[in-house]
C-alpha cells in the first residue's frame, strides 16, 4: 500500500513539474503557423510613396540626421516624408519658430524635394486676450514666409488643453478662424482626435486592446460621472463638427478617424463630409484582418485615402506594403500588442496603389515636387 502511495505521489509530482514547464501565458504564446501558402515578403514599396504622417524631432540639427534619414527612406522607396512636428513640442514660441525655420532651411539646402513640413498650434495660452488673432497670424506667416505645407493638430486638443480647469473642445469657436485661414491658404489640416474606442472601455476579457492596455496602462481613457474627460463619442462628434463647419478646408483625419474597424460607418461619414480625407497610420492591423471589406472601401474611396505610418520604425513599413500590395494570407503583424490576429493582403490594383502612395498627397498638399513620381 505504501509503495503504491509513493508511486502515485511521484507520478503527480512529475505531472505537476511537466505542467509547470509547459505553462504559457497570453503574452508569451506565439505559435508558428503550419499553413503552407504563397509568401511575398515586401520590404520596399512597389511605387515611390509619400508618408503624410511622420514625426521627426531633429531635422533642424546636423546634416547627418538628414543623410541617415534619406538612406532609410531610399531603402523603402519613400520619395517624400511629411514631418508633422514642424514646431517641435514646446510652448516657447521663439524657440518653436526657430525650430520650424531652421528645419525648412536645412531641407531646402540639402534635400529640397524629399521633405515637407507642417506647422503646429500652441494652445497653452488659449484663454488670453488676442490669442486667436495671434494664432492665425502665426499660421499665415508659417505658410507664406517660412514655407510650411500644412497644419498638424495633435491629440492634446480634446485630451489635455485646458481653459482654467475645463477641457477645451475640439470645436471650440475660438479655433474657427484658424480652420478658415487654413482653407484660405490652400493647405490641409491633418488632425488627430481621440484614440481607439476600446481605450475607453473596461480592460476585461472582452476588450481587443487588453494586451496593449495591460502593457501601456497610461493609454486607458476615463470619462463619465467621476471624470471631466470627454467620451470617445463626444470627441469624434466635435471633430466632425469642425469638418462640417468648414467645408472649404480640407481635413485629413489621422488613423482613418478611428473608424478602420467600421468601414461602412466611415464610408457614410465621407459621403456626409466631402472635405474629409483619411490616412492609414497605425491602423493597418485593422485593415489586414478584413481584406474583402477593406478592398471594397479602397476601391470606392481611392481618391481620398493617403499613406501614413506615424511612428518612424523602418522595419515596420513591410507590413503596410504586404497588406496593400499582395494577396498573401495569414501573416503576422509587427506588434503583438496591437494585433494578436494575423494579416491578409488586399491586393490593390496598381492604379489604386499609386493614388494611395502619392497621387492623392500631391493633389492635396501644395508645392510638392511632382517630377520624382510617375504619372
C-alpha positions in Angstrom: 0.0 0.0 0.0 2.8 2.4 0.9 4.7 1.6 -2.3 1.5 2.4 -4.3 1.2 5.7 -2.4 4.8 6.6 -3.1 4.4 5.7 -6.8 1.2 7.9 -7.1 3.0 10.8 -5.3 5.9 10.5 -7.7 3.6 10.4 -10.7 1.6 13.5 -9.6 4.9 15.4 -8.8 6.2 14.5 -12.3 2.9 15.7 -13.9 3.0 18.9 -11.9 6.6 19.6 -12.9 5.7 18.9 -16.6 2.7 21.2 -16.4 4.8 24.0 -15.0 7.3 23.6 -17.8 4.6 24.0 -20.5 2.7 26.8 -18.8 2.4 29.7 -21.3 0.6 32.9 -20.7 -1.2 35.0 -23.4 1.7 37.4 -23.8 4.2 34.5 -24.4 2.0 32.5 -26.7 3.4 32.9 -30.2 2.6 29.7 -32.3 4.4 29.1 -35.5 1.9 28.6 -38.3 2.0 25.3 -40.2 0.0 26.8 -43.0 1.6 26.4 -46.4 0.6 29.4 -48.6 2.4 31.7 -51.0 4.5 34.4 -49.3 5.7 37.7 -50.7 7.8 39.4 -48.2 7.7 43.1 -49.3 10.3 45.3 -47.8 10.2 48.0 -50.5 7.1 49.7 -51.9 6.1 48.8 -55.4 5.9 52.5 -56.3 7.5 55.6 -54.8 5.4 56.9 -51.9 4.7 59.8 -49.7 4.4 59.3 -46.0 2.0 62.0 -44.8 2.2 61.0 -41.1 5.7 61.1 -39.7 7.3 62.8 -36.7 11.0 63.8 -36.8 12.4 65.9 -34.0 15.9 66.7 -35.1 15.7 67.7 -38.8 16.9 71.2 -37.7 20.1 69.9 -36.3 23.2 68.3 -38.0 23.0 67.4 -41.7 24.0 63.9 -40.7 20.5 63.4 -39.4 19.1 64.2 -42.8 21.6 61.9 -44.6 20.7 58.9 -42.4 17.0 59.5 -42.9 17.4 59.7 -46.7 19.3 56.4 -46.7 16.5 54.7 -44.8 13.8 56.4 -47.0 15.6 55.2 -50.2 15.6 51.6 -48.9 11.8 51.8 -48.5 11.2 53.7 -51.8 9.9 56.6 -49.8 10.4 59.6 -52.1 8.9 62.2 -49.7 8.3 62.4 -46.0 5.9 64.8 -44.3 7.2 65.9 -40.9 4.2 66.9 -38.9 6.2 68.2 -36.0 7.5 71.4 -37.6 7.4 73.4 -34.4 8.5 70.5 -32.2 6.9 70.2 -28.8 7.4 73.3 -26.8 5.4 76.3 -25.6 8.3 78.6 -26.1 7.2 80.5 -29.2 10.6 81.9 -30.1 12.2 78.5 -29.8 9.5 76.7 -31.8 9.6 79.3 -34.6 13.4 78.9 -34.7 13.0 75.1 -34.9 10.5 75.4 -37.8 12.5 78.0 -39.7 15.9 76.1 -39.4 14.3 72.8 -40.3 12.8 74.1 -43.5 16.1 75.9 -44.3 18.1 72.7 -43.8 15.7 70.8 -46.1 15.8 73.4 -48.8 19.6 73.5 -48.8 20.3 69.7 -48.8 17.1 67.7 -49.9 14.5 70.2 -51.2 12.4 67.6 -52.9 12.3 64.9 -50.2 10.6 66.6 -47.3 7.6 68.7 -46.5 7.0 70.3 -43.1 3.7 71.0 -41.3 3.4 73.6 -38.6 1.5 73.4 -35.3 -0.6 75.4 -33.0 0.3 76.1 -29.4 -2.9 76.1 -27.3 -1.1 76.9 -24.0 -2.5 80.4 -23.6 -5.8 80.0 -25.4 -7.6 81.8 -22.6 -5.6 85.0 -23.0 -7.0 88.0 -24.9 -6.0 88.2 -28.6 -4.9 84.5 -28.7 -6.9 83.6 -31.8 -5.7 86.6 -33.8 -2.1 85.8 -32.9 -2.5 82.1 -33.8 -4.0 83.0 -37.2 -1.2 85.4 -37.9 1.5 82.9 -37.0 -0.1 80.2 -39.2 -0.2 82.6 -42.1 3.5 83.6 -41.6 4.5 79.9 -41.2 3.0 79.1 -44.6 3.7 82.3 -46.6 7.1 83.3 -45.1 8.6 80.2 -43.7 7.4 77.5 -46.1 5.1 75.2 -44.1 2.9 73.0 -46.3 0.1 72.2 -43.9 -1.1 72.3 -40.3 -1.0 69.4 -37.9 -3.2 69.3 -34.8 -2.0 67.0 -32.0 -4.5 64.9 -29.9 -3.8 67.1 -26.9 -6.7 69.2 -28.2 -9.6 67.4 -26.6 -7.3 65.5 -24.1 -5.3 68.0 -22.1 -5.7 71.5 -23.5 -7.5 73.4 -20.8 -9.1 76.8 -20.2 -8.7 77.0 -16.5 -9.8 73.7 -15.1 -12.1 72.9 -18.1 -11.0 70.9 -21.2 -11.1 72.9 -24.5 -13.4 71.3 -27.0 -12.1 70.4 -30.5 -14.8 72.5 -32.0 -14.2 75.5 -29.6 -15.4 78.6 -31.5 -12.1 80.4 -30.8 -10.5 78.0 -33.3 -12.9 78.7 -36.1 -10.7 81.4 -37.7 -7.7 79.0 -37.7 -9.6 76.4 -39.7 -10.9 79.1 -42.1 -7.4 80.5 -42.6 -6.1 77.1 -43.5 -8.7 76.9 -46.2 -7.8 80.3 -47.5 -4.1 79.4 -47.6 -4.9 76.2 -49.5 -3.2 73.9 -47.0 -4.7 70.7 -45.5 -5.2 70.2 -41.8 -4.1 66.8 -40.6 -5.8 66.3 -37.2 -5.6 63.6 -34.6 -8.6 63.5 -32.4 -9.2 60.8 -29.7 -7.7 57.3 -29.7 -9.1 53.8 -30.4 -12.6 53.5 -28.9 -11.5 50.4 -26.9 -9.3 52.6 -24.8 -12.5 54.0 -23.1 -13.9 50.5 -22.4 -13.3 48.2 -19.4 -10.0 46.3 -19.5 -11.5 42.9 -19.4 -11.6 39.7 -21.4 -13.9 41.2 -24.0 -11.5 44.1 -24.9 -9.5 43.6 -28.0 -6.9 46.1 -26.7 -6.5 44.2 -23.5 -2.8 43.4 -24.0 -1.9 46.9 -25.1 -3.7 48.4 -22.1 -2.0 46.0 -19.8 1.4 46.8 -21.2 0.6 50.5 -21.5 -1.9 51.4 -18.8 -1.4 55.1 -19.4 -3.4 54.7 -22.6 -6.6 53.9 -20.7 -9.1 56.7 -21.0 -11.8 57.5 -18.5 -14.9 59.5 -18.9 -18.2 59.7 -17.0 -19.6 60.9 -13.8 -16.2 60.8 -12.0 -14.2 62.3 -14.8 -14.2 65.6 -16.7 -12.7 63.9 -19.7 -14.7 63.7 -23.0 -16.0 60.4 -24.1 -14.8 58.9 -27.4 -18.2 59.7 -29.0 -18.0 63.3 -27.8 -14.5 63.8 -29.2 -15.3 62.3 -32.6 -18.5 64.4 -32.8 -16.5 67.5 -32.0 -14.0 66.7 -34.8 -16.8 66.2 -37.3 -18.5 69.5 -36.2 -15.2 71.2 -37.3 -15.3 69.4 -40.7 -18.9 70.3 -41.4 -18.5 73.9 -40.3 -15.5 74.5 -42.6 -16.4 72.9 -46.0 -13.8 74.9 -47.8 -10.9 73.5 -45.7 -9.5 70.0 -46.4 -9.1 67.8 -43.4 -7.1 64.6 -43.1 -8.4 62.5 -40.3 -5.4 60.8 -38.7 -5.7 57.0 -38.2 -8.8 56.8 -40.5 -10.7 58.9 -38.0 -10.6 55.8 -35.7 -13.1 54.1 -37.8 -10.8 51.5 -39.5 -12.8 48.7 -37.9 -16.1 50.1 -39.0 -15.6 51.0 -42.6 -19.3 51.1 -43.5 -19.7 53.9 -41.0 -16.6 55.7 -42.3 -17.9 55.4 -45.8 -21.1 57.2 -44.8 -19.2 59.9 -43.0 -17.1 60.6 -46.1 -20.4 60.9 -48.0 -21.6 63.4 -45.4 -18.3 65.4 -45.4 -16.7 65.7 -48.8 -13.7 67.6 -47.3 -12.8 64.7 -45.1 -9.7 62.6 -46.2 -8.1 59.8 -44.2 -4.7 58.3 -43.8 -3.8 54.8 -42.6 -1.2 55.4 -40.0 -1.2 52.8 -37.1 -4.4 51.1 -38.4 -3.0 48.7 -41.0 -3.7 45.9 -38.5 -7.4 46.6 -38.7 -7.4 46.7 -42.5 -5.3 43.5 -42.7 -7.9 41.3 -40.9 -10.8 42.3 -43.2 -9.3 42.1 -46.7 -12.6 41.9 -48.6 -14.3 44.7 -46.9 -11.2 46.9 -46.8 -10.5 46.3 -50.5 -14.0 47.4 -51.4 -13.6 50.5 -49.3 -10.3 51.4 -51.0 -11.8 50.9 -54.4 -14.7 53.2 -53.6 -12.7 55.9 -51.7 -9.4 55.6 -53.7 -9.2 59.4 -54.2 -9.4 60.2 -50.5 -7.1 57.8 -48.8 -3.4 58.7 -48.1 -0.5 56.6 -47.0 0.7 57.3 -43.4 2.7 55.4 -40.9 3.1 57.6 -37.7 6.0 56.1 -35.7 9.3 56.0 -37.5 10.4 52.4 -37.4 11.6 51.5 -40.9 11.3 47.7 -40.5 7.5 48.1 -39.7 6.7 49.5 -43.2 7.0 46.0 -44.6 3.6 45.1 -43.1 2.0 48.0 -44.8 3.4 47.1 -48.2 2.4 43.5 -47.8 -1.2 44.3 -46.8 -1.7 46.8 -49.5 0.1 45.1 -52.4 -0.1 41.4 -52.0 -2.7 38.7 -51.8 -0.8 36.9 -49.0 -2.7 35.1 -46.3 -2.3 34.7 -42.6 0.9 36.5 -41.9 2.0 38.2 -38.7 1.7 41.8 -37.7 4.8 43.5 -36.3 3.4 44.4 -32.9 1.6 41.7 -31.0 0.0 44.2 -28.5 -1.7 46.0 -31.4 -2.9 42.8 -33.1 -2.7 39.3 -31.9 -4.5 38.2 -35.1 -3.0 37.6 -38.5 -2.9 39.8 -41.6 -4.3 39.2 -45.1 -3.3 41.2 -48.2 -5.8 43.4 -50.0 -4.0 43.0 -53.4 -4.9 46.6 -54.5 -4.5 47.4 -58.2 -1.6 49.5 -59.5 -3.9 52.4 -60.2 -5.2 52.5 -56.6 -1.8 52.0 -55.1 -0.5 55.0 -57.0 -3.3 57.1 -55.6 -2.8 56.0 -52.0 1.0 56.1 -52.3 1.5 59.5 -53.8 -1.2 60.9 -56.2 -3.7 61.9 -53.5 -1.0 63.6 -51.4 0.4 65.5 -54.4 -3.1 66.8 -55.1 -3.8 67.8 -51.5 -0.6 69.2 -50.2 0.6 72.3 -52.1 4.1 72.8 -53.5 5.4 69.3 -53.6 7.9 68.2 -56.3 5.9 66.0 -58.6 8.7 65.3 -61.0 10.1 62.4 -58.9 6.8 60.4 -59.3 5.5 58.5 -62.3 2.3 59.6 -64.0 
